[in-house]
Amino acid sequence: MASATEFELQYGAHNYHPLAVELTRGEGCYLWDTSGRRYLDMMSAYSAVSFGHSNPVLVNVLTRQAARLAITSRAFFTDQLGPFLKDLCEVTGMDRALPMNTGAEAVETAIKAARKWAYKVKNVPEGRAEIVVCDGNFAGRTTTIVGFSSEAQYRDGFGPFAPGFRSVPFGDAQALEAAITPHTAAFLVEPIQGEAGIIVPREGYLAECAAICRRHHVLLICDEVQTGLGRTGKLLASQHEGVRPDAITLGKALGGGLLPVSAFLARAEVMEVFQPGDHGSTFGGNPLGAAVGRAALKMLVDDRLAERAAQMGALLSEGLAQLESPMIRDIRGKGLLWGVDLDPRYASARKTCETLLRHGILSKDTHETVVRFAPPLVITAEQIASALAAIGQAFGELTRCAGDARSVKAEPVAA
């Protein structure tokens, strides 16, 4: 009988290129494949599994709420959504929250809010509002969002795209200011670019951008879908520079690794542009997602997981640096979000991830030369040490193989 992987390849769209492993179970920081082999998860579903796989507290909340009330749509009030929104606003320091499902939906909501704010509050002429974004951005896969991506593959064959976006170099505050016009509604930025290869801007960049936006009456919207909720060692990555944005987007970890839950949060002035009928979602704000999201926020705060991410992240980054592998060109990140940029003369990032898989480590490549390491925030020091040992072995194997290949090429051809 064909395997689940063979069925996926036969009946599924080929829009992903998974590593050759078929997973069946997860617990904490570990995943198991269908043959029973255990792996250490150093990716945590692009930061969605911050609380570990099958977290028993969150699973219990999910189970109890699912048996009680799961979905009603926003046509009615429920006893779960209000408390969730209250906790969400109090934890982030925002005034209002609008719940959605995926990170891309949260970003689409932010775009709609920024444009309507520009017309109703800033008095930008109708149809002229612009949003400034950054080269290398990644905010999702909808046609609007890929339309302002600088990645050619994300755009290829999906146009025409919505107008109204200007892109500037990431990390260049002067470029942002130069791009602002009287029609600029907002600056949408990731505090750390994740999909671009874990790109960390210079210190002070975000604070400078915040000051520029205030000076020009432009909204600062921080896309914290991947960097938020403790991932970088602060509750929000924007807090590293003491920045309070006008709005933020959250997702991934907000669903506790169990459900898609996201939110757009903003100052009251921004959120008040939405009136009944302006925007919505059948599943956004459902009681099940609200209950799990609220429990995830409580765990994040009560267990001091942002502080834990800072501590464990220091162990991870220091350990990676101590490998002193000739493969490593750069190590960059914050908290438990790290990218290792590799010298392609030794191995591609894809081949590196395939080798890590053989050594019991699950990760994923991005942009051909970068391997990301972003384990669940509940990872222990012992698990970090185990991961570093396996990574060192994998890198050593690849270095030796590359050296052997060069030696073979260098041998003279017999006459």
N, C-alpha and C positions, 0 to 999 in steps of 0.2 A: 504493500500500500504506500502511496506517496506520502511524503512528510508534509508538515504544516508549511515549511519553507518552500517546498516545491509547489504547493497550492498557491502560496502568496505570489511566487514568480509567474505562475501560469495565469492566475485570475486577477492579479492586482496590477494597477498602473505602475510603471517602472519609474516613478518620480523620486525614489530613494535608492541608495546603493549601500545596503546594510553590510556590516561585517559578518563573516561566516560563523554565526553562533545563533542557536535557537533557544531563547530564554523561556523559562516556565514558572519560576518562583523567585520572590524577593523578600528579604528580611533585613532591616537595618541598612547597613552599607554593602550588603552582599546580594548577588544574584546567582541563580543556578540555571544551568542549561538542561536540556531534556535527557542528557546522559548522566546527570547528577554531578557534574563538575561545578565547583564554586568559583566565583569571580568577585573581586573587589571593584565596586562601581565608583569610578573616578570621574564620572560625567553627570550623574544624577539627573538625567533627562533634561539637559540644558538648564539646570538649576531648579527644575520643577519638584524634585524629590529631596528638598532640603531637610525634611524631617525623617528621612529614611524610608525604605520600602515597607509597606504594610505596618506602619506605625500603629501599635495596638490601641493607643488612646484615640487616634483619629479614626481608625477603623470602627471602634466602638461607637463613636459619635455618628459616623456615617450609617451604621447598621440601625441604630436606634431611630435616627431621623427618617431613614428610608422606610421603616416600618410604620412610621407615624404620619408623615406628609412629605412628599418629595417635590412635586411640581404643581403650581396653580396658575402660572403666568402672573405678570404684574397687574392684571385686571383687578386683583384684590390685595388687601393688606394681609401679611402673615406675621406670626409671632417671632419669626427668626430674622427677617431682613433688617428691621429697625435696630435691634441690638448689635447686629454685625456691622452696619454702617456706622453706628456710634463708636464702636471699638476701633474700626478702621480709621476714622477721622481723628480720634484721640491719640492713637499710636503714631500716626504720620504728621499730625499737626495741621491737617487740612480742614476746611470748613464743611465741605459737602462731598459726597461720593455717589457715583453712578455705576452700578454693577453690570458687568458683562460676563463673557465666558472666556474668550481667548485674549492673548496679548494683542493680536492684530485688531480685534474688535475694540479694545481699549484705546489703541492708537487712532483708529478711525473715529471714535467718539471724540478724542482730543482734537482732531482736525476739524470736525463739525463745530465743536464748541469755540475753537479759536476763530474760525471764519465768522460765525454768527456774532461773537463778541466784537470782532472788528467792525461789522456793519451796524450793530445796535448800540455799542458803547463808544468805540473809537471814531465812528462816523466815516469809515472807509467807503468809497463809492461802491455800490452793489456790483458784485462780480469781479472786483479788482483785488481782493485780499490775497496776500502772499504769505507763505510760511517758509522760513529759512531752515534748511536741514544741513547735514554734514556729509561730505564724501565718506564713503565706507559705512554708511548707516545700514542698520538692519532693523526693521520694525514689523515685519510680517510679509505675507504673500498675496494680499489682495491687490487688485489692479491699480488702485490709487497708490498704495504703498510702494509697490515695485516700480511704479512710474517715477518716483523720486530717488530710486536706488542708483548708485554708481556702478553696480555690478552688472556687466553686460548680459550674463546668462539669466539673471532674474528678470530682465526686460525682454529678452529675445523672443519675438513672436507674439507678445501679449498686448501690443499697442492697438489703438491710440491711447495715450495716457492723459490723465487730468492735468490741466495747467495749474499754475499758482504756487509753484515751489522753486526756490533758489537754493543751490548747494554751494557750500563753502568748505575749505579744508578744515578737518577736525583738529582742534587744538590751537587754532589761530583766531584769537579774539578780535584782532584788527580786521580780519576778513569778514567777520560777522558784522561789525559796525559799518563797514563799507557797503555791505549788501542790503542794509536796512533802508527802506524808503518810507514815505508817508503811508503807503499801502501795506506795510508789513504788519501782520497780525501776531505772529509768534515765532519763536525759535525753538524747534523740537530737537533735543539732543540726548544722546546716551552719555551719562557721566563716564562710563568706560565702554568702549565699543567691544561687544562680545563676538559676534559672528565675523567681524573684520579681522579677528586674530588676537583678541584681548589687548586692545590698544588703550593705554593709559595716558591721558594728556598730561602736560606739565603741571606742576603744582600752581594753583592760583587761577588756572584757566576758567573753571566754572564760575568762580567768584567774579572774575572780570566780566564774563558774559552776563551774569545777573545784573551787574551795575550798568552795563550797556543797555540791557533790555529796559531797566527802570528809567534810564535817561531818555529813551526814545518811545516810551509808552508801548512796549512790545511785551507780550506774554513769554515767560520762560517756562517751557514744558519739558520736564525731565522724564525720559523713557526709562523707567526703573523696572521694567518687566523682568529682565534678567539680573540686574544688579541690586534690586531692592530686597527688603525683608531679610536683612542680615548677611547676605551673600558676601559683601566686601568688608565685613568687620564693623559696619555701622548699620543701623536699621535701614537707612537709605544711603546710597552712595553719595548723594549730594551733601550729606551731613559732614563728610570729610572736610569740606571747605566752609561749613557753616552757612550753606545756601538754603534758603527757603523758596522753592519755585512757586510760580503762580498755579501750577498744576503738575500732576504726576500721573503716570500710568503704571499699574501693577498687574501682575499675572503670575504664571508659572507656580511658584511656591505657595501662592495664596490658596490654592486648592489642596494643599497638604499632600500632594503627590497622588491624590485619589480622583480628583475631578477637575475639569477646566473651570477655573474661577478667575475673573479679572475685574479691574475697576479703573475708572477714570476719577481722579480726585482733584479738587480745585478750590480756589478762593470762592466765597459766596458770589461775588460780582460776576465771575466767569460762569459758574454753574447756573446762575439765575437766567441766563439767556434761553435755557431749555423750558419750553412750555409743554403741557400735555399734548401728545400727538407728534411732537418734533422728532422723537427718537425712542427706540425701544428694542427689546429682545425677548423672544418667547421664553428662553431659558435663563436669561440674565437675572440675577437676584433670586433664584429659586430657593425654597426653604432648605433643600438638601445642601446646596453649595454654600448658602449662608451659614448653616450650622457648622459645616466642616471648616469654612474660612475663619469663623470666629474662634473655633478651637485651635486652629493653626496659629492665629495671632496670639492667643493666650500662651501657647507653648513657646512661641518665639520669645515673648517677654519674660515669662516665668522662669524658663530654663536658660535665659541670658545667652541665646544662641548667636547673637551678633558678636558678643565678646568672645564666645567660643570660636567663632570663625576667624577672628583676629589672631587668637592664640594658636589654633591649629594651622592656620595659614602661614604663620611665621615658621612653624616647624617644617611645613611642606616646602616653602620657598627656599629656606636655608638648606634643606636636604637636597633639593634639586641643584642648587648652586655648588654644593659640596661634591656632587657627582663628577664635576670637572670633565665632563665628556666633550671630546672634540666635535661631537655632533651639534652641541648646543651653541647657538649664536646669541640668543637672548632669552631671558626669563622675565615676564612682566605680569603684573596683576595686583590684586589687593584681596585680603581676607582669604576666602577659599574659592577664588576665581583666578586661575593662572593659565597662561599660555606659554608654551615652550617653542620658540622659533628654532627650526632645525636647518642645518647646512644640507642642502639637497645633494651634495656630493656623496653623502653617506647613505641617505635614504629619504624617500618622500614621507610626508606625514601619514599618508595612507598606509604605506608599508610598515611604518613605525607602529601604528595602531594595530595592525595585523600581528606584529611581533609581540606587542604588549598583551594581546589577547591570548597568545600561546603561553605567556607567563602569568596568566590569571588576572590581568588588569583590563578593565573596560574603559575605553576613552574614544574620542572621535577627532578626526582631523578637520581643519578648516583652512582654506586658502593655501592648500598644497604643502605648506612648510610648517604649519603650526599645529601642535597637539595641545588640546585643552585638558586641564585637570581641575575639576570642580566637583569634589565629592559631597555627599550629604553633610550638612552642618553638624550632625551628631557623630561624625567620625572621631575615633579616639587616637591618642598619641601612638598607641601600639599599632593601630591599623595604618597610620601614616608611615610608621617605620617599615611595616611590611610592604606597603606600596612602593616606598623608595627603594627597598632592596630589589623588588621585582623590576622596577623601572631601570635601575642600574644594570641588572643582568641583561635586560632587553637591549639597552643602548650599547652595552659591551658587545653583545652578539652582532648587532648591526655594524658596529665599528670594525670588528674583525672581518666580517664578510666583505665590507667595502674595501678593506686593506688587501684581502686575498684577491678580490676582483682586479684591483689596480696592479697587483703583482703579476697576475696572469697576462694582463694587457702589456705589461712592460717587458715580458720575456721575448727575446729575439726569435723570429721565425726561422726554422731550420731551412738550410739551403736545399 
